[in-house]
Amino acid sequence: MGGPYREPHVGGRRLEPDPAARRKVRLAGLTTAALGVGIGATAPLLGPLAAAFGGGLALLGLALFREAPASPMKAPCPTCGATIAELDPSTDAVRCPACGEYARVTSGVLLEVPHDFVARDPLFVIPLERAVLELPAICAECGAPGARHLVRVAVSVRGTALDADAPAEIVDIPHCRDHGDGAAPDIGAVRVRSRALSLEAEISA
C-alpha cells in the first residue's frame, strides 16, 4: 500500500463546470486593482507611500485576475448531496463544507472515500485534541496496521500560525517501519495521508 488507493469508480457524482467560481475570482481581482488605482491617485495628497501601496494593490489585483481558475468544477457531495463548488479536477480529494465528509476526485466524478484510501499528500484532518491522545497503530502514510514507529510533529495551537515564536504542541503520529512522511502540521490539527487512521482516531476519541 505504498501509493494512493485506486479502484474503478461505480456511480459517483459527475463533475460539472463551475463558471461562477472563475467569475468570483476575476471580480475580486478587478476590485482589488481598482482600489489600488484609487489609492495611487491620492499620491499627490498622501505622498509616495500611498503611491507604493496603491501600486502594489493594483498589481495584486491583476495577479488575481490572471490566476482565476481556468476550469473550476462543482458536484453534489456523494454523502449528503450538498454542492461542493470551486473544485480543482486535478485534486486528490475534497471535504464537503456541509457534512464534513471527504470525497475523492477521479475520472471526472466525486466518490465516497473508502476506509483504506491513501491520499497523495497529508489531507485528512485529525484535530489537536484527538492527536494528543494515543492514536491507533495505523501508518499515517500507507494505512498499514501495527504501525509502532512514532514520528514527532509540532502542531501549532488553534488560531496561531506555526513559526519560531508560536506555541506548539508536540504529537506522536504512528508510521510503519517503511514510512515516516505521512503527516503534516496544521493550525490546531495534524493532517495525515491515511483515511483509516483519521477515521479510527475519530472513533477512539
C-alpha positions as a Markdown table, in Angstrom:
| # | Residue | x | y | z |
|---|---|---|---|---|
| 1 | Met | 0.0 | 0.0 | 0.0 |
| 2 | Gly | 2.8 | 2.4 | -0.8 |
| 3 | Gly | 0.8 | 4.6 | -3.2 |
| 4 | Pro | -2.6 | 6.1 | -3.3 |
| 5 | Tyr | -5.5 | 3.7 | -3.3 |
| 6 | Arg | -7.4 | 3.4 | -6.6 |
| 7 | Glu | -10.3 | 1.4 | -7.8 |
| 8 | Pro | -12.6 | 1.6 | -10.8 |
| 9 | His | -15.4 | 4.0 | -10.0 |
| 10 | Val | -19.0 | 2.8 | -9.8 |
| 11 | Gly | -21.7 | 5.5 | -9.8 |
| 12 | Gly | -20.5 | 8.7 | -8.1 |
| 13 | Arg | -21.4 | 12.3 | -8.7 |
| 14 | Arg | -20.2 | 13.7 | -12.0 |
| 15 | Leu | -18.3 | 17.0 | -12.0 |
| 16 | Glu | -19.8 | 19.9 | -13.9 |
| 17 | Pro | -18.3 | 23.3 | -14.9 |
| 18 | Asp | -18.5 | 26.0 | -12.2 |
| 19 | Pro | -18.1 | 29.3 | -14.1 |
| 20 | Ala | -19.3 | 31.2 | -11.1 |
| 21 | Ala | -16.0 | 30.4 | -9.3 |
| 22 | Arg | -13.9 | 31.9 | -12.1 |
| 23 | Arg | -16.1 | 35.0 | -12.3 |
| 24 | Lys | -15.8 | 35.5 | -8.5 |
| 25 | Val | -12.0 | 35.4 | -8.5 |
| 26 | Arg | -11.8 | 37.7 | -11.5 |
| 27 | Leu | -14.2 | 40.2 | -9.9 |
| 28 | Ala | -12.1 | 40.1 | -6.7 |
| 29 | Gly | -9.1 | 40.8 | -8.9 |
| 30 | Leu | -10.7 | 43.7 | -10.7 |
| 31 | Thr | -12.0 | 45.2 | -7.4 |
| 32 | Thr | -8.6 | 45.0 | -5.8 |
| 33 | Ala | -6.9 | 46.5 | -8.8 |
| 34 | Ala | -9.4 | 49.4 | -8.9 |
| 35 | Leu | -8.9 | 50.0 | -5.2 |
| 36 | Gly | -5.1 | 50.1 | -5.8 |
| 37 | Val | -5.5 | 52.6 | -8.6 |
| 38 | Gly | -7.8 | 54.8 | -6.4 |
| 39 | Ile | -5.3 | 54.8 | -3.6 |
| 40 | Gly | -2.4 | 55.6 | -6.0 |
| 41 | Ala | -4.4 | 58.5 | -7.3 |
| 42 | Thr | -4.2 | 60.1 | -3.8 |
| 43 | Ala | -0.4 | 60.1 | -4.0 |
| 44 | Pro | -0.2 | 63.9 | -4.6 |
| 45 | Leu | -2.0 | 64.4 | -1.3 |
| 46 | Leu | -0.7 | 61.5 | 0.8 |
| 47 | Gly | 2.8 | 61.1 | -0.6 |
| 48 | Pro | 4.9 | 58.4 | -2.1 |
| 49 | Leu | 3.9 | 55.8 | 0.5 |
| 50 | Ala | 0.3 | 55.9 | -0.8 |
| 51 | Ala | 1.6 | 55.5 | -4.4 |
| 52 | Ala | 3.7 | 52.5 | -3.5 |
| 53 | Phe | 0.8 | 50.9 | -1.6 |
| 54 | Gly | -1.7 | 51.6 | -4.3 |
| 55 | Gly | 0.6 | 50.3 | -7.0 |
| 56 | Gly | 1.2 | 47.1 | -5.0 |
| 57 | Leu | -2.5 | 46.6 | -4.5 |
| 58 | Ala | -3.2 | 47.1 | -8.2 |
| 59 | Leu | -0.5 | 44.5 | -9.1 |
| 60 | Leu | -2.1 | 42.1 | -6.7 |
| 61 | Gly | -5.5 | 42.6 | -8.3 |
| 62 | Leu | -4.1 | 41.9 | -11.8 |
| 63 | Ala | -2.4 | 38.8 | -10.5 |
| 64 | Leu | -5.7 | 37.6 | -9.0 |
| 65 | Phe | -7.5 | 38.2 | -12.3 |
| 66 | Arg | -4.8 | 36.3 | -14.3 |
| 67 | Glu | -4.8 | 33.4 | -11.8 |
| 68 | Ala | -8.5 | 32.8 | -11.8 |
| 69 | Pro | -9.1 | 29.0 | -12.1 |
| 70 | Ala | -9.3 | 28.0 | -15.8 |
| 71 | Ser | -11.7 | 25.1 | -15.2 |
| 72 | Pro | -13.3 | 25.1 | -11.8 |
| 73 | Met | -15.8 | 22.3 | -11.3 |
| 74 | Lys | -18.7 | 21.5 | -9.0 |
| 75 | Ala | -20.6 | 18.4 | -8.0 |
| 76 | Pro | -23.0 | 17.1 | -5.3 |
| 77 | Cys | -21.4 | 15.6 | -2.3 |
| 78 | Pro | -21.7 | 11.8 | -2.6 |
| 79 | Thr | -22.6 | 11.6 | 1.2 |
| 80 | Cys | -25.1 | 14.4 | 1.8 |
| 81 | Gly | -25.9 | 15.8 | -1.7 |
| 82 | Ala | -24.9 | 19.4 | -1.0 |
| 83 | Thr | -23.0 | 21.1 | -3.8 |
| 84 | Ile | -19.2 | 21.2 | -3.4 |
| 85 | Ala | -18.1 | 24.2 | -5.5 |
| 86 | Glu | -14.9 | 25.5 | -6.9 |
| 87 | Leu | -13.4 | 22.1 | -7.3 |
| 88 | Asp | -10.0 | 21.6 | -8.9 |
| 89 | Pro | -10.4 | 18.5 | -11.0 |
| 90 | Ser | -6.8 | 17.6 | -10.5 |
| 91 | Thr | -7.0 | 17.4 | -6.7 |
| 92 | Asp | -6.9 | 14.1 | -4.9 |
| 93 | Ala | -9.9 | 14.6 | -2.5 |
| 94 | Val | -12.1 | 17.4 | -1.1 |
| 95 | Arg | -14.0 | 17.9 | 2.1 |
| 96 | Cys | -17.7 | 18.8 | 1.9 |
| 97 | Pro | -18.4 | 22.1 | 3.7 |
| 98 | Ala | -21.9 | 20.9 | 4.6 |
| 99 | Cys | -21.4 | 17.5 | 6.2 |
| 100 | Gly | -17.6 | 17.4 | 6.7 |
| 101 | Glu | -17.1 | 14.1 | 4.9 |
| 102 | Tyr | -14.4 | 13.7 | 2.3 |
| 103 | Ala | -14.9 | 12.8 | -1.4 |
| 104 | Arg | -12.3 | 11.7 | -3.8 |
| 105 | Val | -12.0 | 13.1 | -7.3 |
| 106 | Thr | -11.3 | 10.6 | -10.0 |
| 107 | Ser | -12.2 | 10.2 | -13.7 |
| 108 | Gly | -14.5 | 13.3 | -13.6 |
| 109 | Val | -16.6 | 12.1 | -10.7 |
| 110 | Leu | -16.8 | 12.5 | -7.0 |
| 111 | Leu | -16.9 | 9.3 | -5.0 |
| 112 | Glu | -17.1 | 8.5 | -1.3 |
| 113 | Val | -13.7 | 7.9 | 0.2 |
| 114 | Pro | -13.0 | 4.2 | 1.1 |
| 115 | His | -11.8 | 3.4 | 4.5 |
| 116 | Asp | -8.4 | 2.3 | 3.2 |
| 117 | Phe | -7.9 | 5.3 | 0.9 |
| 118 | Val | -4.4 | 6.9 | 0.9 |
| 119 | Ala | -4.1 | 10.4 | -0.4 |
| 120 | Arg | -1.0 | 11.7 | -2.3 |
| 121 | Asp | -0.3 | 14.3 | 0.4 |
| 122 | Pro | -1.4 | 14.7 | 4.0 |
| 123 | Leu | -5.0 | 15.6 | 3.7 |
| 124 | Phe | -7.3 | 14.1 | 6.4 |
| 125 | Val | -7.6 | 16.3 | 9.5 |
| 126 | Ile | -7.1 | 15.0 | 13.0 |
| 127 | Pro | -8.0 | 17.8 | 15.5 |
| 128 | Leu | -5.3 | 18.5 | 18.0 |
| 129 | Glu | -7.4 | 17.4 | 20.9 |
| 130 | Arg | -7.5 | 13.9 | 19.4 |
| 131 | Ala | -4.0 | 13.9 | 18.1 |
| 132 | Val | -2.6 | 14.4 | 21.6 |
| 133 | Leu | -4.2 | 11.1 | 22.6 |
| 134 | Glu | -2.6 | 7.8 | 21.8 |
| 135 | Leu | -3.6 | 7.3 | 18.2 |
| 136 | Pro | -4.4 | 3.8 | 16.7 |
| 137 | Ala | -1.4 | 1.9 | 15.5 |
| 138 | Ile | -2.1 | 2.7 | 11.8 |
| 139 | Cys | 0.6 | 4.1 | 9.5 |
| 140 | Ala | -0.2 | 7.7 | 8.7 |
| 141 | Glu | 1.4 | 7.3 | 5.3 |
| 142 | Cys | 0.3 | 4.0 | 3.9 |
| 143 | Gly | -2.5 | 2.9 | 6.3 |
| 144 | Ala | -0.8 | -0.4 | 7.3 |
| 145 | Pro | -1.9 | -1.8 | 10.7 |
| 146 | Gly | 0.6 | -2.5 | 13.5 |
| 147 | Ala | 2.5 | 0.8 | 13.0 |
| 148 | Arg | 4.6 | 1.3 | 16.1 |
| 149 | His | 7.2 | 3.9 | 14.8 |
| 150 | Leu | 6.2 | 7.3 | 16.2 |
| 151 | Val | 7.1 | 10.5 | 14.2 |
| 152 | Arg | 7.0 | 13.7 | 16.3 |
| 153 | Val | 5.1 | 16.6 | 14.7 |
| 154 | Ala | 4.9 | 20.1 | 16.1 |
| 155 | Val | 1.4 | 21.3 | 15.7 |
| 156 | Ser | 0.6 | 24.9 | 16.2 |
| 157 | Val | -2.2 | 25.7 | 18.7 |
| 158 | Arg | -5.5 | 26.8 | 17.3 |
| 159 | Gly | -5.6 | 30.2 | 15.7 |
| 160 | Thr | -1.8 | 30.6 | 15.7 |
| 161 | Ala | 0.5 | 30.2 | 12.7 |
| 162 | Leu | 3.4 | 27.9 | 13.2 |
| 163 | Asp | 6.6 | 29.8 | 13.5 |
| 164 | Ala | 9.6 | 30.2 | 15.8 |
| 165 | Asp | 7.6 | 32.2 | 18.4 |
| 166 | Ala | 4.3 | 30.4 | 18.2 |
| 167 | Pro | 3.2 | 28.0 | 20.9 |
| 168 | Ala | 3.1 | 24.4 | 19.6 |
| 169 | Glu | 2.0 | 21.0 | 20.8 |
| 170 | Ile | 4.2 | 18.0 | 20.0 |
| 171 | Val | 2.2 | 15.0 | 18.9 |
| 172 | Asp | 3.4 | 11.5 | 18.1 |
| 173 | Ile | 2.0 | 10.2 | 14.8 |
| 174 | Pro | 2.3 | 6.4 | 14.1 |
| 175 | His | 4.1 | 5.2 | 11.0 |
| 176 | Cys | 5.2 | 1.8 | 9.8 |
| 177 | Arg | 8.9 | 0.9 | 9.6 |
| 178 | Asp | 9.0 | 1.8 | 5.9 |
| 179 | His | 7.5 | 5.2 | 6.1 |
| 180 | Gly | 7.9 | 8.4 | 8.1 |
| 181 | Asp | 6.4 | 11.3 | 6.0 |
| 182 | Gly | 2.6 | 10.7 | 6.2 |
| 183 | Ala | 1.7 | 13.7 | 8.5 |
| 184 | Ala | 1.9 | 17.4 | 8.3 |
| 185 | Pro | 1.1 | 20.2 | 10.9 |
| 186 | Asp | -1.9 | 22.5 | 10.6 |
| 187 | Ile | -3.3 | 25.1 | 12.9 |
| 188 | Gly | -4.9 | 23.2 | 15.8 |
| 189 | Ala | -4.7 | 19.9 | 13.9 |
| 190 | Val | -2.5 | 17.5 | 12.1 |
| 191 | Arg | -3.2 | 16.2 | 8.6 |
| 192 | Val | -2.4 | 12.6 | 7.5 |
| 193 | Arg | -2.5 | 10.7 | 4.3 |
| 194 | Ser | -4.3 | 7.6 | 5.7 |
| 195 | Arg | -8.0 | 7.9 | 5.8 |
| 196 | Ala | -8.1 | 4.7 | 8.0 |
| 197 | Leu | -6.0 | 6.5 | 10.7 |
| 198 | Ser | -8.2 | 9.6 | 10.7 |
| 199 | Leu | -11.4 | 7.6 | 10.9 |
| 200 | Glu | -10.1 | 5.4 | 13.7 |
| 201 | Ala | -8.9 | 8.5 | 15.6 |
| 202 | Glu | -12.4 | 9.8 | 15.5 |
| 203 | Ile | -13.9 | 6.5 | 16.8 |
| 204 | Ser | -11.3 | 6.1 | 19.6 |
| 205 | Ala | -11.6 | 9.6 | 20.8 |
